[in-house]
Amino acid sequence: MTGGAVKRPPGNEEGSMETKQFEVQGMHCAACAASVEKKAGSLPGVIKANVNLASEKLTLQYDPARFSAEMLKQEIGSLGFAL
């Protein structure tokens, strides 16, 4: 883990949020993990983003009405990583 999960203020009811893990390929260092975490945390609908470098997993808490996995894939791809 990078230890600095990106958080956003909740703007929805608790019941409308989902949590999901995504496998991220290509991360080799803490800076890579931090880049992925920051980018994912800035996407619309994302409430919290956390990367575990050792397991190469990104855990997101998000509002499914505003979040798109396809958008995540494109944005993470723009950094040079793959989901």
Phi, psi and omega in degrees: 000150178276344176084350182238067181302137178278125181239150174234152179294136180293136180236008184229171173290150182303324184290344184268004181260151176232158176235134182213148175256142177235137176277129180246122181260139174107358178280130183237349184208174181297327179294321176299312181298319180295321178297316180295315181299316181294314181297313181297319181293342181269355183285148179302134177089348181278125180266320182211138177231137179215131180249136171251106184296318183299320181265356182054046180237142175249124177252126180240140167251127188209164174267113184296341178285340183243347185259143177231124178297328178294320177296318177301313180302316180294315183292318179292323176298325180293341177271352179100013180245164180235145174264000000 
